Every structure is written in structure tokens, then in C-alpha cells.
Amino acid sequence: MRMARRRRTASLSKAAQLSFIAPQVVALRSLRTHDRREMQRMGTEKVLAFWESMNAMGLQVAKANQEYALFAMRQWWSPWMTPLQMANAATKVLEKGLAPVHRRAAANARRLRR
């Protein structure tokens, strides 16, 4: 909980910083519209930043998918992960399977004793 809150705060902090820095950069670069090299650099930086951002988000999505798949696999396999868990699961299966047979056999025994 604490770590998630820190990440969220850090993300909001970065977003806030960007909201102040970006207009300053735009203003400074717009004063240099006559500088052709600066305009080319700005275009190149924007394209590179876009693709770096897309790549970072894509990698994070892949990581999140792997974490989810691992979580789902652990949940699915959890009854068979340890011998004790396997024994407990097998015992429950046997108990459920024997319950109707036991119920009928006991009823028959009571009936036949009369």
C-alpha cells in the first residue's frame, strides 16, 4: 500500500513538473524560430521521445501480463503445489465421492436391522 502510494505520488510529481517545464521549453524554442538546427533538433527529440514512451509503455504492459499470468498459474496450480496440499485435495475428493455411498449404506443398514 505504501509503495503504491509512493509511486502514485512520484508519478503525479513528474506530471506536475512536466506541466511547468513543457511550456517554458516551448516558449524558449519559439523565440529561436530562426535557428534551423534548433527546429530540427526539436522535431527529432519529439519523435524519439514518442517512440521511447511507446516502447516503455509496451514493455510495462508485457511485464504486467507476465505477472498476471504467473499469478493466475499459481492460483490454478496451488492445490497441487505441495504434497500436503495434494493430500488434502485428494482427501476432500474422496470424502465428497464417498458421502453419497456412505449415506445409502448407512440407511440400508438401519433399514435392514429393523
N, C-alpha and C positions, 0 to 999 in steps of 0.2 A: 504494500500500500504506500509506504513511504517513498520507495524507489519510483513508483509510477507518478507520484505527486511531484517528485524532483524533476523527472523527465518532462512532465507537462509544464512545470514552471520554466524549465530551461527552454522548451520549445516556444512558449509564449514570450520569453525574454528575447530569443533570437528573432521572432516575428516582430516584436516591438522595435528592436534595434534596426531591423531591415526597413521598417516603415519610416524611420527617421533618416537612415543613411541613403536610401534609394533616391529620394527627391533631391538631396544635396548633390549626389553624383550627376543626376540628370541636369540640374541647374549649372554645375561646373562644366559639364561637357557641352551643353548648349551654348555656352559662352565661347567655345572653341570650334564652332561650326566651320570655320575657315581652315582648320587643321585637318587635312585629308587623312593623315595617318591615324589620328585620334578617332576619327569616324570609322575607319576600317577596323581598328582595334576594338571599338565598342561593338560593332556588328559581330566580329569573331568571338568576343567574350560572351555575348548573348547566346550565340549558337552553342558554344562549348558548355556554358552554364546550363542551358536547357537539356542537352544530352547527358551531362553529368548527373543532373537532377533525375532525369528519367531512368538512368542506369541505377542510381542509388535506390530509387523507389522500387524498381523491378527486383533488385537484389533483396530488399527488405521484404517484399511480397513473397519471394521464393523462400526466404528464411522462415517467415511466418507460416507458410504452407507446410514446410518440413516439420516445424514444431507442432503444428496441429496434427499432421499425420502420425508423428511419434506419439503424441498424447492419445489419439484415437486407437492406435495399435496397442498401447499399454493398457488402455481401458478394456479393449476387446480380449486381450490375452491374459488379463490379470488373474482369472480363476485358475489358470494353469501355469502360472509363473513359478510357484514353489511347490515342492512335494506336499507340504501341509495343506496349501490351498487346493491342490489337486485332490487330496484325500477327502477334504471337507466337501468339495463339489461332488465327488463320486458318492460319498455317503448321502448327501441330500438327494441325488438322483435315485439311489437305491431306496431311500425312505419313501419318496414320492411314488415310486413304482410298486413297492410292497404294501403301501397303505390300503388300496382297494382289495388286494388279495387277503390281507390280514383281517380287514373288516368283514369280508364274506366268510372266511374260515371261522372266525370267532362267532359270527351269527349262526353258522351251521352247527358249530359245537354246542352252543346254547340250546338251539332248537332240538338237536338230537338227544341231549341229556334229559329232556323233559319226559 
